[in-house]
Amino acid sequence: MNLLKNTGTLYIVPTPIGNLLDITYRAIEILQEVNLIACENIKHTNILLQHFNIKNILISFNKNNEIQKNNILVKELQNGKKIALVSNAGTPVINDPGYLLIKQCHLFNIKVIPLPGPCAAITALSASGISTNRFCYEGFLPSKKKTRCNLLHSLKKEERTMIFYETKYRIIETIKDIINEIGQNRHIVIAREITKKWEVIYGNKASLILPWIKEDKNRFNKGENVIIIDGYKELKNINISDKIINTFTILRKILSLKESVFITSKIHKISKNNLYQYVIKKIK
């Protein structure tokens, strides 16, 4: 299909995931200048617009009306309109409606311009202390226990860092399932209420995450959670003597895990990476 001369533009505009100051100058400018804004929840988006004194036309665009609204928005774009696509929070399309609209835009040669911005998964990953070189995003875990357990079991030997979303209602049951299906010694990080008042980022082996959550009700009764799970690492036959373990154990009482591993590896002239893998799985 030929490119239409007067075809408009679809802007993918990330919005803050909590702290309103995380919006970019460019996002504000686009939201002011487009002809209309397609949003998940008009009332929710209006709060953001009012905060920045932005006045514009809003159209509801969510998982319940996505198919119906796709054709309407595409026609508006073909007629030269500029439209901003936003979600309730974060980068649109990531676990939210919109990819079908974008697919149609590409099909009809309508220009799509993405803006960089907030994303809970990436924000949490950056602060997790878990390897970021290779990772996979799984979105929200299934609500049904059997389906959730089957998925977790299938990922037991996934070598990449894994990122999930989970609601406050299922976080305790999900951690139990992670312990049963992936292992109690696997290192995981919980990032809750990122950028908000109750923001907490905590990492430990899976078996110690559960009591940590339960000891304070604020850790499971507010907002959504990002769960980051360290990828599977096959433990090689590493010769770790009792002497090495004793050195590490003494240092660990006063230093961080990273520092204890580093100093122990230097003292005993062994691989830092091998020692780290060993203590994560056997001691920590």
KEKE-3310 file (N, C-alpha, C; in steps of 0.2 Angstrom, whole numbers, plus 5000, padded with zeros to 4 digits):
npx = (5004:5003:5011:5002:5000:4995:4995:4995:5003:5007:5011:5020:5019:5027:5022:5024:5028:5024:5031:5027:5036:5045:5041:5045:5052:5049:5039:5028:5027:5023:5011:5004:5003:4997:4983:4974:4972:4975:4970:4971:4963:4953:4950:4961:4972:4968:4972:4985:4987:4981:4989:5001:4995:4989:4978:4968:4960:4953:4952:4945:4955:4957:4960:4947:4940:4949:4950:4939:4941:4953:4951:4945:4955:4965:4959:4958:4971:4975:4969:4977:4978:4987:4991:4993:4998:4995:4998:4991:5002:5019:5028:5019:5010:5019:5014:5002:4987:4989:4998:4992:4986:4998:5003:4994:4996:5009:5006:4998:5007:5008:5016:5025:5031:5041:5043:5056:5056:5049:5048:5043:5049:5062:5067:5067:5075:5087:5091:5093:5104:5106:5112:5112:5115:5109:5092:5075:5058:5043:5030:5014:5012:5002:4986:4980:4984:4990:4993:5002:5012:5016:5022:5032:5040:5044:5053:5064:5077:5081:5093:5094:5092:5076:5061:5046:5029:5019:5004:4998:4989:4993:5006:5012:5008:5014:5028:5029:5027:5038:5048:5045:5045:5056:5067:5073:5085:5087:5092:5082:5074:5063:5054:5045:5032:5039:5047:5038:5030:5031:5041:5051:5066:5072:5083:5086:5089:5077:5070:5071:5065:5051:5048:5052:5043:5031:5033:5030:5016:5014:5022:5016:5003:5001:5000:5009:5021:5037:5046:5061:5072:5086:5096:5097:5111:5123:5131:5147:5160:5168:5182:5180:5187:5186:5193:5193:5179:5178:5185:5177:5165:5168:5172:5160:5152:5154:5155:5149:5141:5147:5159:5165:5166:5175:5187:5190:5192:5204:5213:5214:5217:5208:5195:5184:5171:5168:5168:5158:5146:5146:5144:5132:5123:5125:5128:5126)
npy = (4994:5011:5025:5037:5054:5063:5057:5054:5053:5041:5042:5034:5035:5035:5035:5041:5029:5030:5041:5057:5066:5060:5060:5065:5080:5080:5071:5078:5088:5082:5076:5088:5093:5084:5078:5070:5059:5042:5032:5020:5022:5035:5044:5041:5045:5059:5064:5065:5074:5085:5089:5093:5103:5101:5101:5091:5080:5065:5048:5032:5018:5002:4985:4979:4986:4987:4980:4986:5000:5001:5002:5014:5023:5021:5026:5039:5042:5040:5051:5061:5064:5067:5056:5051:5037:5031:5022:5017:5018:5019:5012:5011:4997:4987:4973:4979:4985:4988:4983:4978:4989:4996:4987:4987:5000:5000:4991:5000:5009:5020:5032:5028:5033:5030:5035:5036:5030:5028:5011:4998:4985:4986:4997:4991:4980:4986:4990:4978:4970:4958:4949:4958:4956:4947:4944:4939:4944:4940:4945:4946:4933:4918:4917:4906:4892:4880:4882:4892:4886:4876:4884:4891:4879:4875:4885:4883:4879:4890:4900:4914:4930:4932:4941:4945:4951:4954:4953:4961:4953:4940:4938:4931:4917:4915:4917:4905:4896:4898:4894:4880:4876:4881:4882:4883:4890:4898:4914:4929:4944:4956:4970:4983:4994:5004:5019:5026:5031:5020:5012:4998:4988:4972:4959:4941:4923:4912:4905:4914:4925:4924:4924:4937:4945:4942:4947:4960:4969:4979:4975:4967:4971:4982:4990:4984:4971:4968:4954:4947:4935:4926:4919:4901:4892:4881:4871:4868:4856:4861:4864:4867:4870:4867:4876:4887:4890:4893:4905:4913:4913:4919:4932:4936:4939:4952:4959:4963:4951:4952:4958:4949:4937:4942:4945:4933:4925:4931:4929:4915:4912:4908:4906:4920:4920:4906:4904:4912:4907:4895:4899:4905:4895:4886:4891:4906)
npz = (5000:4996:5003:5012:5008:5018:5030:5047:5063:5075:5092:5104:5121:5135:5153:5170:5182:5195:5203:5198:5193:5185:5172:5155:5147:5134:5132:5139:5130:5118:5122:5124:5111:5102:5092:5099:5113:5116:5129:5143:5154:5156:5167:5175:5167:5166:5178:5178:5167:5171:5182:5175:5168:5156:5142:5133:5120:5126:5123:5126:5127:5129:5135:5134:5124:5113:5100:5094:5094:5087:5073:5072:5077:5068:5056:5059:5060:5047:5041:5044:5057:5073:5086:5103:5112:5127:5143:5159:5167:5165:5151:5136:5129:5134:5142:5141:5132:5114:5104:5093:5087:5083:5075:5064:5060:5055:5044:5036:5033:5042:5052:5066:5081:5094:5111:5123:5141:5157:5164:5174:5175:5169:5177:5190:5187:5185:5198:5205:5207:5201:5187:5172:5159:5150:5149:5152:5150:5158:5161:5169:5181:5179:5186:5190:5201:5196:5183:5184:5192:5183:5173:5180:5183:5170:5168:5176:5173:5165:5159:5158:5167:5175:5174:5182:5184:5198:5208:5223:5229:5227:5230:5241:5239:5226:5229:5237:5227:5219:5227:5228:5214:5207:5217:5233:5236:5226:5221:5223:5219:5226:5220:5225:5223:5215:5213:5221:5237:5246:5242:5240:5239:5239:5241:5242:5245:5240:5250:5261:5258:5259:5274:5276:5269:5276:5289:5289:5286:5276:5266:5258:5255:5247:5232:5216:5212:5206:5202:5202:5196:5198:5185:5180:5185:5182:5193:5194:5196:5209:5218:5234:5248:5266:5273:5265:5265:5279:5279:5271:5278:5290:5285:5280:5290:5293:5282:5265:5254:5241:5244:5253:5245:5236:5243:5249:5238:5234:5244:5244:5231:5221:5208:5207:5202:5202:5216:5220:5214:5221:5234:5233:5230:5240:5253:5257)
capx = (5000:5007:5011:4997:5004:4993:4995:4997:5008:5006:5017:5020:5022:5028:5020:5027:5025:5023:5033:5025:5042:5048:5039:5050:5049:5047:5032:5024:5026:5019:5004:5001:5002:4993:4976:4970:4976:4972:4973:4968:4958:4952:4950:4968:4976:4967:4975:4992:4986:4979:4995:5005:4991:4988:4972:4967:4955:4955:4948:4947:4958:4959:4959:4940:4938:4955:4948:4934:4945:4959:4949:4943:4961:4968:4956:4960:4978:4975:4966:4982:4979:4993:4988:4997:4996:4998:4995:4990:5008:5025:5029:5013:5011:5022:5009:4996:4985:4992:5002:4988:4986:5004:5004:4990:5000:5015:5003:4996:5012:5007:5022:5025:5037:5041:5047:5059:5053:5048:5046:5044:5053:5069:5069:5068:5081:5094:5093:5092:5111:5107:5115:5108:5117:5104:5086:5068:5052:5037:5024:5011:5011:4995:4982:4978:4990:4992:4996:5008:5017:5019:5026:5038:5044:5047:5058:5068:5084:5082:5099:5094:5088:5069:5057:5039:5025:5014:4999:4999:4985:4996:5013:5014:5007:5019:5034:5029:5027:5045:5052:5044:5046:5063:5072:5073:5091:5088:5092:5077:5073:5057:5054:5038:5030:5045:5047:5033:5032:5032:5046:5056:5069:5075:5085:5089:5087:5069:5067:5071:5060:5044:5047:5053:5037:5026:5035:5027:5010:5015:5026:5011:4996:5001:5003:5011:5028:5042:5050:5067:5075:5093:5095:5100:5118:5125:5136:5153:5164:5173:5185:5180:5189:5183:5197:5190:5172:5179:5187:5171:5160:5171:5171:5152:5148:5155:5155:5144:5142:5152:5166:5167:5168:5181:5193:5191:5195:5211:5217:5215:5219:5203:5190:5179:5165:5166:5166:5151:5141:5146:5141:5125:5119:5127:5129:5123)
capy = (5000:5017:5030:5043:5060:5067:5052:5056:5050:5038:5042:5029:5040:5032:5040:5039:5023:5032:5048:5061:5070:5055:5061:5069:5086:5078:5067:5083:5092:5078:5076:5095:5095:5079:5079:5066:5054:5036:5030:5015:5025:5042:5047:5041:5050:5066:5066:5067:5080:5091:5090:5097:5109:5099:5100:5088:5076:5058:5042:5026:5012:4997:4978:4978:4989:4988:4978:4991:5006:5000:5004:5021:5027:5020:5030:5046:5043:5041:5057:5066:5066:5065:5053:5049:5031:5030:5017:5020:5019:5016:5012:5008:4990:4982:4970:4983:4985:4993:4981:4977:4995:4997:4982:4990:5006:4997:4988:5005:5014:5026:5033:5026:5036:5028:5039:5032:5032:5023:5004:4995:4979:4988:5000:4986:4976:4990:4990:4971:4967:4952:4950:4961:4955:4943:4943:4938:4947:4935:4948:4944:4926:4916:4918:4899:4889:4874:4885:4896:4881:4873:4889:4891:4873:4875:4890:4881:4879:4896:4903:4921:4933:4932:4946:4944:4955:4950:4958:4961:4947:4933:4938:4926:4911:4915:4915:4898:4892:4899:4889:4873:4874:4883:4880:4888:4893:4903:4921:4933:4951:4959:4977:4984:5001:5007:5027:5028:5032:5014:5009:4993:4983:4967:4952:4936:4917:4912:4903:4919:4931:4923:4927:4944:4948:4941:4951:4967:4968:4984:4972:4963:4974:4988:4990:4978:4969:4966:4949:4946:4928:4924:4913:4895:4891:4874:4871:4864:4852:4866:4861:4872:4867:4869:4882:4893:4891:4896:4912:4917:4913:4925:4939:4937:4942:4959:4962:4961:4945:4953:4959:4943:4933:4945:4945:4926:4923:4934:4925:4908:4912:4904:4910:4923:4918:4900:4904:4916:4902:4890:4901:4907:4889:4881:4895:4913)
capz = (5000:4996:5009:5011:5009:5024:5035:5053:5067:5082:5097:5110:5126:5142:5158:5176:5186:5202:5204:5192:5191:5180:5165:5151:5144:5127:5133:5140:5123:5113:5125:5122:5104:5098:5091:5104:5117:5117:5135:5146:5159:5155:5174:5178:5163:5167:5184:5175:5162:5176:5186:5171:5165:5149:5140:5126:5120:5128:5120:5130:5123:5134:5133:5133:5118:5109:5093:5091:5094:5082:5066:5073:5077:5061:5051:5061:5058:5039:5040:5046:5065:5077:5091:5108:5115:5134:5147:5165:5170:5162:5143:5133:5125:5138:5146:5140:5125:5109:5099:5087:5084:5080:5069:5059:5058:5050:5038:5032:5032:5046:5055:5073:5085:5102:5116:5129:5147:5163:5164:5180:5174:5168:5183:5195:5185:5186:5205:5207:5208:5197:5180:5167:5152:5147:5153:5149:5153:5157:5162:5175:5181:5178:5192:5193:5204:5192:5177:5187:5194:5177:5170:5184:5182:5164:5168:5181:5170:5161:5161:5158:5172:5173:5177:5182:5188:5202:5212:5230:5232:5225:5230:5245:5236:5221:5232:5239:5221:5216:5231:5226:5207:5205:5222:5239:5236:5220:5223:5219:5221:5226:5220:5226:5223:5212:5213:5226:5244:5250:5237:5243:5235:5244:5238:5246:5242:5240:5256:5266:5255:5262:5281:5276:5267:5281:5295:5289:5281:5271:5261:5253:5255:5244:5225:5212:5213:5201:5204:5197:5198:5195:5180:5182:5184:5183:5198:5191:5201:5211:5224:5239:5254:5272:5275:5261:5268:5285:5278:5269:5284:5295:5282:5278:5296:5294:5275:5260:5250:5236:5247:5256:5240:5232:5248:5250:5232:5233:5249:5243:5224:5217:5204:5211:5199:5205:5223:5221:5212:5226:5240:5232:5230:5246:5259:5257)
cpx = (5004:5006:5007:5001:5002:4992:4998:5002:5005:5012:5015:5023:5022:5026:5023:5024:5024:5024:5031:5031:5046:5046:5045:5047:5046:5040:5027:5022:5022:5012:5000:4999:4998:4986:4971:4975:4972:4974:4968:4962:4958:4953:4957:4972:4975:4970:4982:4992:4985:4985:5000:5001:4990:4981:4971:4961:4957:4950:4950:4949:4961:4958:4952:4937:4943:4953:4944:4937:4950:4957:4948:4950:4965:4965:4958:4967:4979:4973:4971:4982:4985:4990:4994:4994:4999:4994:4994:4997:5014:5025:5023:5015:5015:5017:5003:4994:4989:4996:4999:4987:4992:5006:5000:4993:5005:5012:5001:5001:5011:5013:5021:5032:5036:5046:5050:5056:5053:5046:5048:5049:5060:5071:5071:5075:5088:5096:5093:5099:5111:5109:5110:5110:5112:5098:5080:5063:5046:5030:5021:5011:5004:4992:4981:4985:4993:4996:5002:5014:5020:5024:5033:5043:5047:5053:5064:5076:5085:5088:5099:5090:5081:5065:5050:5036:5020:5010:5000:4995:4988:5003:5016:5014:5012:5026:5035:5030:5034:5049:5051:5046:5053:5068:5072:5080:5092:5088:5087:5077:5066:5057:5047:5037:5036:5043:5041:5035:5034:5037:5051:5059:5073:5077:5088:5087:5080:5067:5067:5067:5054:5044:5048:5047:5032:5027:5032:5022:5010:5019:5022:5004:4996:5004:5005:5019:5031:5046:5055:5071:5081:5092:5099:5107:5120:5131:5141:5156:5169:5176:5186:5181:5186:5187:5195:5183:5173:5181:5181:5166:5162:5170:5164:5149:5149:5155:5150:5146:5147:5159:5169:5170:5175:5187:5195:5195:5203:5215:5219:5217:5214:5198:5185:5172:5163:5164:5159:5146:5140:5142:5133:5120:5120:5126:5124:5119)
cpy = (5006:5022:5036:5049:5064:5062:5055:5052:5047:5038:5038:5033:5036:5038:5037:5033:5024:5040:5052:5065:5066:5056:5066:5075:5084:5075:5073:5087:5088:5077:5083:5096:5090:5081:5076:5061:5048:5033:5024:5017:5032:5046:5047:5045:5057:5068:5069:5073:5086:5093:5095:5102:5107:5098:5097:5083:5069:5053:5036:5021:5007:4990:4976:4980:4990:4986:4984:4997:5006:5004:5012:5025:5026:5025:5038:5047:5044:5047:5063:5068:5063:5062:5050:5043:5031:5025:5020:5022:5015:5016:5008:5001:4985:4979:4974:4983:4990:4990:4979:4983:4997:4993:4985:4997:5005:4995:4994:5011:5021:5026:5032:5029:5034:5033:5035:5035:5027:5016:5001:4990:4981:4992:4996:4982:4980:4991:4983:4968:4960:4954:4953:4960:4951:4942:4942:4941:4942:4939:4946:4936:4924:4916:4911:4895:4884:4877:4889:4891:4878:4878:4890:4885:4873:4880:4888:4881:4885:4900:4911:4924:4933:4937:4945:4950:4951:4955:4956:4955:4941:4932:4932:4919:4910:4913:4908:4894:4892:4894:4882:4871:4876:4882:4886:4892:4898:4910:4925:4940:4953:4967:4979:4992:5006:5015:5030:5029:5026:5009:5004:4989:4978:4961:4947:4929:4916:4910:4909:4925:4930:4926:4934:4948:4948:4945:4958:4967:4973:4981:4968:4966:4980:4987:4983:4977:4967:4960:4947:4940:4927:4918:4907:4894:4884:4874:4866:4861:4857:4864:4867:4869:4870:4876:4888:4895:4895:4904:4916:4918:4919:4932:4941:4940:4949:4963:4960:4954:4946:4954:4953:4938:4936:4944:4937:4923:4925:4930:4918:4907:4907:4909:4913:4921:4911:4900:4907:4911:4897:4893:4903:4901:4885:4885:4901:4914)
cpz = (5000:5002:5008:5013:5016:5030:5041:5057:5074:5086:5102:5116:5133:5147:5165:5179:5193:5203:5198:5189:5186:5173:5161:5148:5137:5127:5134:5134:5119:5116:5124:5115:5099:5097:5097:5107:5118:5124:5138:5150:5159:5162:5176:5174:5164:5173:5182:5171:5166:5180:5181:5166:5157:5147:5133:5126:5121:5125:5124:5125:5128:5131:5131:5126:5112:5102:5090:5090:5089:5076:5067:5073:5071:5056:5053:5059:5050:5037:5042:5053:5068:5084:5096:5111:5122:5138:5154:5169:5166:5154:5141:5130:5129:5143:5146:5133:5120:5103:5092:5083:5080:5074:5063:5056:5053:5044:5033:5031:5036:5051:5063:5076:5092:5106:5121:5136:5152:5161:5170:5180:5174:5174:5188:5194:5187:5193:5208:5210:5205:5190:5175:5160:5147:5151:5149:5153:5152:5159:5169:5175:5181:5185:5195:5195:5199:5186:5179:5188:5188:5173:5173:5183:5176:5163:5173:5179:5165:5164:5162:5165:5170:5177:5176:5185:5192:5207:5219:5233:5231:5227:5235:5242:5230:5223:5234:5233:5218:5220:5229:5219:5205:5210:5227:5240:5231:5223:5219:5223:5221:5225:5220:5226:5221:5211:5218:5233:5248:5246:5242:5238:5239:5240:5243:5242:5244:5246:5262:5264:5259:5269:5281:5274:5272:5287:5295:5284:5275:5265:5256:5252:5251:5237:5222:5214:5207:5205:5199:5200:5194:5191:5183:5180:5186:5187:5196:5197:5204:5218:5229:5246:5261:5275:5271:5263:5274:5284:5276:5274:5289:5292:5281:5284:5297:5287:5271:5257:5245:5238:5250:5251:5237:5237:5248:5244:5231:5238:5247:5235:5220:5213:5208:5209:5202:5212:5224:5219:5218:5232:5239:5233:5237:5253:5260:5264)
residu = (MET:ASN:LEU:LEU:LYS:ASN:THR:GLY:THR:LEU:TYR:ILE:VAL:PRO:THR:PRO:ILE:GLY:ASN:LEU:LEU:ASP:ILE:THR:TYR:ARG:ALA:ILE:GLU:ILE:LEU:GLN:GLU:VAL:ASN:LEU:ILE:ALA:CYS:GLU:ASN:ILE:LYS:HIS:THR:ASN:ILE:LEU:LEU:GLN:HIS:PHE:ASN:ILE:LYS:ASN:ILE:LEU:ILE:SER:PHE:ASN:LYS:ASN:ASN:GLU:ILE:GLN:LYS:ASN:ASN:ILE:LEU:VAL:LYS:GLU:LEU:GLN:ASN:GLY:LYS:LYS:ILE:ALA:LEU:VAL:SER:ASN:ALA:GLY:THR:PRO:VAL:ILE:ASN:ASP:PRO:GLY:TYR:LEU:LEU:ILE:LYS:GLN:CYS:HIS:LEU:PHE:ASN:ILE:LYS:VAL:ILE:PRO:LEU:PRO:GLY:PRO:CYS:ALA:ALA:ILE:THR:ALA:LEU:SER:ALA:SER:GLY:ILE:SER:THR:ASN:ARG:PHE:CYS:TYR:GLU:GLY:PHE:LEU:PRO:SER:LYS:LYS:LYS:THR:ARG:CYS:ASN:LEU:LEU:HIS:SER:LEU:LYS:LYS:GLU:GLU:ARG:THR:MET:ILE:PHE:TYR:GLU:THR:LYS:TYR:ARG:ILE:ILE:GLU:THR:ILE:LYS:ASP:ILE:ILE:ASN:GLU:ILE:GLY:GLN:ASN:ARG:HIS:ILE:VAL:ILE:ALA:ARG:GLU:ILE:THR:LYS:LYS:TRP:GLU:VAL:ILE:TYR:GLY:ASN:LYS:ALA:SER:LEU:ILE:LEU:PRO:TRP:ILE:LYS:GLU:ASP:LYS:ASN:ARG:PHE:ASN:LYS:GLY:GLU:ASN:VAL:ILE:ILE:ILE:ASP:GLY:TYR:LYS:GLU:LEU:LYS:ASN:ILE:ASN:ILE:SER:ASP:LYS:ILE:ILE:ASN:THR:PHE:THR:ILE:LEU:ARG:LYS:ILE:LEU:SER:LEU:LYS:GLU:SER:VAL:PHE:ILE:THR:SER:LYS:ILE:HIS:LYS:ILE:SER:LYS:ASN:ASN:LEU:TYR:GLN:TYR:VAL:ILE:LYS:LYS:ILE:LYS)
# end
